[in-house]
């Protein structure tokens, strides 16, 4: 299986297995996220796996140890936009 690799606008480097991208449970959770934004952590773990999710969180953590929800949402959008461009 191939991996989708890239770098987000903030400089986070990722590699996502096609298996993760084609995971039906990811699609289910993405569909539910509109009505329940608290599913964001589950989306990240289904997409990136545990290790990369922790790396992303540490990448975005500010000096006070806080991870901005807006920043992590932007990272996820960057990843999905890159994936959409690659499919074209």
N, C-alpha and C positions, 0 to 999 in steps of 0.2 A: 504494500500500500504506500501511496505517496503521502507526503506531508505538505501542508500549506505553511510556508515560512514567511516571515516578514518582520518589519519594525514599525511600531506605531509612531504617531507624531511626537510623542514624548520621549521616544528612544527605547521603548521596551521591545526586546527581541523575543519572538515566539515561534513555536513550531507545533502545528496541530495536525494530528493524524486524520486522514480522510474518513477513517472509521468513526471518529468523534463527530465530524461534520455531518455524517449520514446517520447519526443516532436518532431514532424516532423519539426517544424520550427528551432529547434536546428540543426537538420541534414542539412537543407537547408543552414543555415548560416555557418556551418562547411565546407560545400562544396564550398562556395563562399570565404572562408577565404584565400585559397591559392592564389587567384588572388587579394584579397582585405584584407590585414592584419588589416585594420582599423576596421574590424568587431569584433575584439577581445573583446571589451567591451560588445557588444551584446551577444556574446557567454557566457561570464561570467554571465551576468544577467539572461539569459535563463537557464543556468545550476544551478547556485547557488542562484538566487534570489537577490533582492536588498540588504537585510540586510547582508547576508554572503559575497556578493561582497564588500561591504564597510568594513567589518571586515578583509577580505583578503588584501584589499588595505592598511588599517592601519597596518596590520601585516608586510607588506613589505616596508612600508614607511621608508626612511632613516632619519638621523638626520637633514637633510636640507628640509625634507618634500617631497622628490622626490620618486616616485615609479618607479623602473626599469622595463621597458617593458620585458627585458630578464627574470627577476625574476618571473614576473607574468605569462609569457608564460611557464616557467618551472613548476610552481605550477599547471597550467592547465594540462600539460603533466603528472605530478604525479597523478593527480586525474583520468585522463582517463586510465592510465596504471593500477592503482589499480582496477578500474571498470572492465577492461579486465581480470585481474587475477581472480576476483571473479566470473566471468561468466564461467571460465574453470572448 
